[in-house]
Amino acid sequence: MSVDKRISSKLAPVAAMPSGSQAKDGPQVGSAPATGTAKSPNLRKLLGTTAAEIRYPALVFALSFAGFLLVRGVAVLGKSPDALLRWDATWYRAIADRGYFTDGNPYIYHNVSFFPLYPMVSRLVKGLLSLNTEQAMLVVSAASTLLALILLYKVLLRHCTELTARATLALLAFHPFAVFFYNGYTESLFLLLISTFFYFLINKEWSWAAAITVGLASAVRPYGCLLSIVFAFELLRRHHRDYGFRLDLAGPHLRQALLWMPVCFAGLMAYTAWLGYKFDEPMAFSHNMAAWGASAAEGLDWTNLLTFKHVGAGLVLALATQPWTGPVIVGLSMFMITPLLLLAGYKRIHPAFSFFLLLMFLFFHLVDHHDPGLVNIGRHLLVVFPLVVLVPICLDPRAVERFLDDWTVRETTTVPCMCWRFICSLPLLAAIIVFGWLYLQNILRFYHGEFI
């Protein structure tokens, strides 16, 4: 066949189309741009999120938030409005209302230990919506949680199965310590920034946006700066993938790491600069931690660091003083199974997820290795979402089915296929139910004045 005939044969279907019609894969060559509400795939990609990607996170959030409001309403019934905010939330309310204060004495409680972004956003929402401080903090927390779930769902859909993504969101929304998403703490905003960071870093591959997000996270928690290490790890991993071990600055990944790394510390540096200007003590937030019993002068306890003896001692103490569903027991149990889940599933999640989980586990182990109770470990692990991702991966019904097939003898005629699938789904369903039950229990505990 000649070249002219081949070209004619390819153009024939286009020529045969009725006038004004459009090819399935796009507009005809030379035709006018489409008008109206129809959106091209490129525009939809730029818009970012489809209705299907919002619907499930919104449903999970609505159930979680409704459970929180219902149980909190029962717990604070007949109490003063001050009962709505407890513990650290009262400090953030004071910052949003009256700002920061300190007299320079590191052994007296001052609010400079609490970082500024969450109370700043709450104060902004308070003024924009004409709310009181408690209402504004609830709006910020709830909105941050919803947006975090939506962005995290987008990230997980791209790098995990749909079942894993859906189960992860359910486990996170009904996490035993998810009360801290709504009760005036910074966990919701911190999780939103972590989700945004991973969305920019591994979905969009926008290094500049990921670095800015880390800078904002460092204004929520001081250890938000640890995301800069994840940022550097991912860019170095890409450099190694493309260039091996050559330190070639001609490659984009090393240049981006060097260019944007300082931005990751912008929030922390801005806060220290402001403290230096306002109180002539740039590290006031660190010095004042002595009032809370945390001191950098304690040194390292190598026995605890290498043997995890303090974790075992804390678990024994908690078992003697709490019910088995107590918050300290649950938090310590989650901390102890973290390395086991990581070893079992690190190959099945994105390398940045595995590195983030390992980094946070080692960090919390380091900073809390003097505390035999590890009373805050459950709350701290709440935002480390890869830990929750590994639960549905390890309890995936297909993995359970393979395990049962290896260890049991099943006649296909005796157990129907649908029943067998349901049996294999029971471990994951049980995990979600147990998480939800512990979540509701901890809401009651928190608003009855217990420290969780």
HUSULTA-V815916 format. One line per field, one symbol per residue. phi: phi as a letter, one per 20 degrees, with the letter a starting at -180 (. if undefined). burial: # if it has 16 or more other ideal C-beta (glycine too) atoms within 10 Angstrom, else .. Layout:
phi=???
burial=???
//
This chain:
phi=.fffffffffegfffefffnecffeqfffnffffdnefdfgffffffncefffeffgffffffffffffffffffdgnefgfffcclfffffffffecnebadnefddfceffdfefffffffffgffdldefffffffffffffffffffffffffedcfffffffffffffdggdfgffcdneegfffffffffgffffdeeldffffffffgfffedcfefffffffgfgffffffffecmefedfffffffffffegfffdffffffffffffedlbgdgfffffffendbfefmedffffedlfffffffffffedcffefffffffffffegffffffcffdcfgffffffffffffffffdfeefelfdfffffgeefgffffffffdggfffffffffdcdceffedgffffffffefgfffffffgfffgfffffgfeenfed
burial=....................................................#..##..##..##.##..##..##.......###.##.######...#.#...#...##########.###.##......##.######################.##...#######################################....#.###########################..##.............##.##..##.#######.##..#...#.##.#######.............#...#.##..##..#.......##########..#..##..##.###.######.###..##..##.###########################.###..................#...##.##..##..##.######.###....#
//
